[in-house]
Structures are given as C-alpha cells and as structure tokens.
Amino acid sequence: MAAHSSKQVILKVKESMELMDFLSIHFNGKSRNACKSMLAHKQVCVNEKPISQYNRLLQVNDTVTVSTGQAAYELKHPKVKIVFEDDYLIVIEKSEGLLAVATDDRKEETTAFSILFNYLKKKDSRNRLFVVHRIDRETSGLILFAKSKEIQLALQENWHRNVTERVYLAVVEGTPRKEEDTIVSYLHESKALKIHSSPHDGQGQKAVTHYRVIRKNERYSLLKVELETGRKNQIRVHAQEIGHPIVGDKKYGSSFSPMGRIGLHAQILAFIHPVTKKILRFETAVPRKFNALLSDRSC
C-alpha cells in the first residue's frame, strides 16, 4: 500500500463538467472503458484525493492528477476487496470468516472495518470510517461503509427507502416445496444469543424474506433471496423454518458442511447515493464453491 512512482499528468479545470467528460477531452486517444479502468485503479485524483466516481462533477480551478503507472494507493488484502470508493462512502466485498465489525467479546480481532480504517488512514491521517450495516462473519459479500457521520446517518435513517435492491444467494439442503415464496415471522433473540422465530405478532421484530429457487441438484438448491427487512440472522432462521437450512450452518439446523463454510453470500446491493442522489448498483460473482456444489451431480 506504499506509494508507487509513476508519470503524472496534472491538469487544471477551466470549465465545470463531469470527470469522465474531462478525461475524454484531455485523453482523446483513450476509450471510455480505458478511462473507467484508470478510475477503478485509483489513478485519477481530484484535488489530491483518489476518485473512482466517473460522474464526479468538477468545478473551475479543481486540479486533476492522472498517474500513468500503478495507483498511488491500493488495498491489497486476501479477505477484503474494494468495489467502489468516492469522497463519501466505500463499498467492499468481504470473504467468509471475517467479522465485519468488532464485537464486545472480540475487540482485538481483525475485522473488515479495521482493515479499511487502516487503509484510509494511510491515505490521509484525517480520514474516518463509519459502519452503515453489517453481514455475519460466516457470510461473504457486499458491505457499505460511510466516510463521515453525516453520510452514515443519511443512509441509516432512511435505510429502507435508500436501499433499492438487496439480494443474497443461499445454498440450502434439499429442495423447498415451493419454487418461490415469501416467509413472514417475528424474530427474537434468546439469552444464548440465538435467534428464534414465531408466527405471532408481538413476539419479536417482524421479518419478511422473499426467495426463489434458481438452481438445484439431488441434494442442494441455490436460492435467490431478497430481504424486505434486515433482522439479525434472518435468512438463516427462515431457511431453517421451511425445513431447508443453509448448508454449513450448524447453528440453525444444518447437519454437514460440504463447502467448509456457510452457504450464504450478499451478492447485490443497490442504493441511492446520499449526495449525488443517483442509484449505485453493485453485483458480485456467484462464489466458486457454490457453483461447484450445485454442478456436482454425485452429491
């Protein structure tokens, strides 16, 4: 994550316009995809800050610095990949087995938050990081963080209105009787920190989960799961409730772990940017272990 030497082109903005248009004018030999690649690899800075947002609005007298070599700052970690970053927020994909945020009993443990925080501090010691939402340690996939308290609150206070799409992939044991269904129940947490489901109102928080079977073989099914509510362990509890627990999820009814991990992945996250008001949508690939398990007819 150290700075790398590279040739730099420093440009002054003389007319307000979007960053992509500015790059296209000054690098007319490069395609839009090439310009997007430079942005994705943190090779473009506006006023000395790396920018990946192609539609960032430039103001007169802004300074745009383009590095023709490797990006000055990169996060290289086996369990965390930056999917998107701008001045206001950061979206990552984390691997299974990594805590999103420290808990009271695991304060010293490395987390996705601590990895990102260290990365941001190396870019600028004044940088800060705030939690917007979480996914379980055992779950892989997309997480959103904010770079200021104001952005964190703007996202959290209108979470259900701001988030336009939130999709998980779940590998479950067997095949649900219904190819497509909605599960509604009320979830509450026991003193043993396990979530329990009840059909009765008043016995916990209402949880709504929509699922659809998208692939299956003789022993497993891959479900596309959309959350209407975001309760703790919601998908895991509802999968157990319909009699088809998530593979590897011993806590909620699974009897074996063919992948060496829980079969749950936060695949799609789309939301309204709190500043630009544009919809940002991010989608990750189906984990290789999921595909391998579903394509193995001998299972």
C-alpha positions as CSV (number, residue, x, y, z in Angstrom):
1,M,0.0,0.0,0.0
2,A,3.0,2.2,-0.3
3,A,3.1,5.0,-2.9
4,H,4.5,3.9,-6.3
5,S,6.5,6.1,-8.6
6,S,4.7,6.8,-11.9
7,K,4.5,9.5,-14.5
8,Q,1.8,12.1,-13.7
9,V,-0.2,14.5,-15.8
10,I,-1.5,17.5,-13.8
11,L,-4.5,19.4,-15.3
12,K,-6.4,22.4,-14.3
13,V,-10.2,22.5,-14.7
14,K,-11.3,25.6,-16.7
15,E,-15.0,24.7,-17.1
16,S,-17.3,22.8,-14.8
17,M,-18.1,19.3,-16.2
18,E,-18.3,15.6,-15.2
19,L,-14.9,13.8,-14.7
20,M,-15.5,11.3,-17.5
21,D,-16.1,14.1,-20.0
22,F,-13.0,15.9,-18.8
23,L,-10.9,12.8,-19.2
24,S,-12.3,12.1,-22.6
25,I,-11.4,15.6,-23.8
26,H,-7.8,15.5,-22.4
27,F,-7.1,11.9,-23.3
28,N,-8.9,11.6,-26.6
29,G,-6.8,8.6,-27.6
30,K,-8.3,6.6,-24.7
31,S,-11.7,4.8,-24.8
32,R,-14.3,5.3,-22.1
33,N,-13.5,1.8,-20.8
34,A,-9.8,2.8,-20.5
35,C,-10.8,5.9,-18.6
36,K,-13.0,3.9,-16.3
37,S,-10.2,1.5,-15.7
38,M,-7.9,4.3,-14.6
39,L,-10.6,5.4,-12.2
40,A,-11.1,1.9,-10.8
41,H,-7.4,1.6,-10.2
42,K,-7.2,4.9,-8.3
43,Q,-5.0,6.5,-11.0
44,V,-7.1,9.7,-11.0
45,C,-7.0,12.3,-8.2
46,V,-9.1,15.4,-7.9
47,N,-7.5,18.0,-5.6
48,E,-5.0,15.3,-4.5
49,K,-7.7,12.8,-3.5
50,P,-8.2,9.5,-5.4
51,I,-11.6,9.4,-7.2
52,S,-13.3,6.4,-8.8
53,Q,-16.7,8.1,-9.5
54,Y,-16.8,8.7,-13.2
55,N,-19.7,11.2,-12.9
56,R,-18.0,13.3,-10.2
57,L,-18.8,17.0,-11.0
58,L,-15.6,19.0,-11.4
59,Q,-15.5,22.7,-10.5
60,V,-13.5,25.5,-12.1
61,N,-9.9,25.6,-10.7
62,D,-10.1,21.9,-9.5
63,T,-6.8,20.1,-10.1
64,V,-7.0,16.7,-11.8
65,T,-3.9,14.5,-11.5
66,V,-3.6,11.3,-13.7
67,S,-1.0,8.7,-12.9
68,T,0.0,6.6,-15.9
69,G,1.6,4.0,-13.8
70,Q,0.2,2.0,-10.9
71,A,-2.2,3.6,-8.5
72,A,-0.7,5.5,-5.6
73,Y,-2.8,3.7,-3.0
74,E,-4.2,0.3,-3.2
75,L,-5.8,-2.1,-0.7
76,K,-4.3,-5.5,-1.1
77,H,-5.8,-7.9,1.4
78,P,-6.9,-11.5,0.8
79,K,-10.3,-11.1,2.6
80,V,-11.3,-7.6,1.5
81,K,-11.8,-6.1,-2.0
82,I,-12.8,-2.5,-2.6
83,V,-15.7,-2.5,-5.1
84,F,-16.4,1.3,-5.1
85,E,-15.0,4.3,-3.3
86,D,-15.6,8.1,-3.6
87,D,-15.3,11.0,-1.2
88,Y,-18.4,10.0,0.8
89,L,-18.6,6.2,1.0
90,I,-16.9,2.9,0.3
91,V,-18.3,-0.5,-0.8
92,I,-16.4,-3.7,-0.2
93,E,-16.7,-7.4,-0.8
94,K,-15.5,-9.4,2.2
95,S,-14.7,-13.1,2.4
96,E,-16.4,-15.5,4.7
97,G,-14.8,-16.0,8.1
98,L,-14.1,-12.3,8.6
99,L,-16.0,-10.2,11.1
100,A,-17.5,-7.1,9.6
101,V,-17.1,-5.0,12.8
102,A,-15.6,-5.8,16.2
103,T,-17.9,-7.1,18.9
104,D,-17.6,-6.7,22.7
105,D,-16.1,-10.1,23.2
106,R,-13.8,-9.8,20.1
107,K,-12.5,-6.2,20.3
108,E,-8.9,-7.2,19.4
109,E,-9.8,-9.3,16.3
110,T,-9.0,-8.1,12.8
111,T,-12.2,-7.0,11.1
112,A,-13.3,-5.7,7.7
113,F,-13.7,-2.3,9.5
114,S,-10.2,-2.3,10.9
115,I,-8.6,-3.3,7.6
116,L,-10.5,-0.5,5.8
117,F,-9.7,2.0,8.6
118,N,-6.0,1.4,8.4
119,Y,-6.1,1.7,4.6
120,L,-7.9,5.1,4.8
121,K,-5.5,6.4,7.5
122,K,-2.5,5.6,5.3
123,K,-4.1,7.7,2.5
124,D,-4.8,10.6,4.9
125,S,-4.5,10.6,8.7
126,R,-7.6,12.7,8.9
127,N,-9.8,10.1,7.2
128,R,-12.6,8.4,9.3
129,L,-14.8,5.4,8.8
130,F,-18.4,4.7,10.0
131,V,-20.5,1.5,10.0
132,V,-23.7,1.6,7.9
133,H,-24.8,-2.0,8.1
134,R,-23.3,-5.5,8.8
135,I,-23.3,-9.0,7.5
136,D,-22.5,-12.1,9.5
137,R,-18.9,-13.3,9.9
138,E,-19.8,-16.5,8.1
139,T,-21.4,-14.6,5.2
140,S,-19.4,-13.3,2.3
141,G,-20.3,-10.4,0.0
142,L,-21.0,-6.7,-0.1
143,I,-20.9,-4.2,2.7
144,L,-21.3,-0.4,2.7
145,F,-19.3,2.0,4.9
146,A,-19.5,5.8,5.3
147,K,-16.6,8.2,5.5
148,S,-18.4,10.7,7.7
149,K,-21.0,10.7,10.5
150,E,-23.4,12.7,8.3
151,I,-23.3,10.2,5.5
152,Q,-23.7,7.3,7.9
153,L,-26.9,8.9,9.4
154,A,-28.3,9.9,6.0
155,L,-28.0,6.2,4.9
156,Q,-29.2,4.6,8.1
157,E,-32.1,6.9,8.9
158,N,-33.8,6.2,5.5
159,W,-32.3,2.7,5.0
160,H,-35.4,1.0,3.6
161,R,-36.1,4.0,1.2
162,N,-32.4,4.4,0.2
163,V,-31.7,0.7,-0.5
164,T,-33.4,-0.2,-3.7
165,E,-32.1,-3.8,-4.0
166,R,-30.5,-6.2,-1.6
167,V,-30.1,-9.8,-2.8
168,Y,-28.4,-12.8,-1.2
169,L,-27.5,-16.2,-2.6
170,A,-28.2,-19.1,-0.3
171,V,-27.3,-22.8,-0.8
172,V,-29.7,-24.9,1.2
173,E,-30.1,-28.6,1.9
174,G,-32.7,-30.3,-0.3
175,T,-35.3,-28.5,-2.4
176,P,-38.1,-26.3,-1.0
177,R,-41.6,-27.5,-1.8
178,K,-42.4,-24.1,-3.3
179,E,-40.1,-22.8,-6.0
180,E,-40.9,-19.3,-5.0
181,D,-42.4,-18.0,-1.7
182,T,-42.4,-15.3,1.0
183,I,-41.6,-16.1,4.6
184,V,-43.1,-13.8,7.3
185,S,-42.4,-14.3,11.0
186,Y,-41.4,-12.5,14.2
187,L,-37.8,-12.9,15.4
188,H,-36.4,-12.6,18.9
189,E,-33.0,-13.3,20.4
190,S,-32.6,-15.6,23.4
191,K,-30.1,-15.2,26.2
192,A,-27.9,-17.7,24.5
193,L,-27.7,-15.2,21.5
194,K,-29.7,-17.5,19.2
195,I,-32.5,-16.1,17.1
196,H,-35.9,-17.7,17.3
197,S,-38.9,-17.4,15.0
198,S,-42.6,-17.1,16.0
199,P,-45.7,-16.7,13.8
200,H,-47.3,-14.4,16.4
201,D,-47.2,-10.7,16.3
202,G,-45.7,-9.2,19.5
203,Q,-43.1,-11.9,19.9
204,G,-40.2,-10.1,18.4
205,Q,-39.5,-8.0,15.3
206,K,-41.3,-8.7,12.0
207,A,-39.1,-10.3,9.4
208,V,-40.0,-10.7,5.7
209,T,-37.9,-12.8,3.3
210,H,-38.6,-13.5,-0.4
211,Y,-36.9,-16.4,-2.1
212,R,-36.8,-18.1,-5.5
213,V,-35.1,-21.4,-6.4
214,I,-32.7,-20.7,-9.3
215,R,-30.6,-23.9,-9.5
216,K,-30.8,-27.3,-7.8
217,N,-29.4,-30.9,-7.9
218,E,-30.3,-34.0,-6.0
219,R,-29.1,-32.7,-2.6
220,Y,-28.9,-28.9,-2.7
221,S,-30.7,-25.8,-4.0
222,L,-29.4,-22.3,-4.8
223,L,-31.9,-19.7,-3.7
224,K,-32.1,-16.0,-4.7
225,V,-33.1,-14.3,-1.5
226,E,-34.4,-10.7,-1.3
227,L,-34.9,-9.0,2.1
228,E,-37.8,-6.8,2.9
229,T,-36.5,-6.4,6.4
230,G,-32.9,-6.8,7.7
231,R,-33.1,-8.6,11.0
232,K,-30.1,-10.4,12.6
233,N,-29.6,-13.9,11.1
234,Q,-32.9,-13.5,9.3
235,I,-32.2,-15.6,6.2
236,R,-30.5,-18.4,8.3
237,V,-33.5,-18.6,10.6
238,H,-36.1,-18.6,7.8
239,A,-34.2,-21.2,5.9
240,Q,-34.4,-23.5,8.9
241,E,-38.1,-22.6,9.4
242,I,-39.0,-24.0,6.0
243,G,-37.0,-27.2,6.7
244,H,-34.1,-26.4,4.3
245,P,-31.3,-25.0,6.4
246,I,-28.3,-23.3,4.8
247,V,-25.5,-25.7,4.2
248,G,-22.8,-25.5,6.8
249,D,-25.0,-23.5,9.2
250,K,-24.8,-25.8,12.3
251,K,-26.3,-23.1,14.5
252,Y,-29.5,-23.2,12.5
253,G,-30.1,-26.8,11.6
254,S,-27.5,-27.9,9.0
255,S,-26.1,-31.3,9.7
256,F,-23.0,-31.1,7.5
257,S,-20.6,-28.6,5.8
258,P,-19.6,-29.8,2.3
259,M,-18.0,-26.4,1.4
260,G,-16.2,-25.7,4.7
261,R,-18.3,-22.6,5.0
262,I,-21.9,-21.4,5.4
263,G,-23.6,-21.2,2.0
264,L,-24.7,-17.5,2.2
265,H,-23.4,-14.6,0.1
266,A,-24.5,-11.0,-0.1
267,Q,-24.5,-10.7,-3.9
268,I,-26.3,-7.5,-4.9
269,L,-26.5,-4.1,-3.2
270,A,-28.2,-1.1,-4.8
271,F,-28.9,2.2,-3.1
272,I,-29.5,5.9,-3.7
273,H,-26.2,7.9,-3.1
274,P,-26.9,10.3,-0.3
275,V,-25.1,13.2,-2.0
276,T,-25.4,12.7,-5.8
277,K,-28.9,11.1,-5.5
278,K,-28.0,8.6,-8.2
279,I,-28.7,4.9,-7.9
280,L,-25.5,2.9,-7.4
281,R,-25.8,-0.9,-8.0
282,F,-23.1,-3.5,-7.3
283,E,-23.2,-7.2,-8.1
284,T,-20.6,-9.8,-7.3
285,A,-20.0,-13.2,-8.9
286,V,-21.5,-16.4,-7.6
287,P,-18.9,-17.9,-5.2
288,R,-16.9,-20.7,-6.9
289,K,-17.7,-23.2,-4.1
290,F,-21.4,-22.6,-4.7
291,N,-21.2,-23.4,-8.4
292,A,-19.0,-26.5,-7.7
293,L,-21.5,-27.9,-5.2
294,L,-24.5,-27.3,-7.4
295,S,-22.8,-28.8,-10.5
296,D,-21.7,-31.9,-8.7
297,R,-24.3,-34.5,-9.6
298,S,-22.7,-37.1,-7.4
299,C,-23.5,-35.1,-4.2
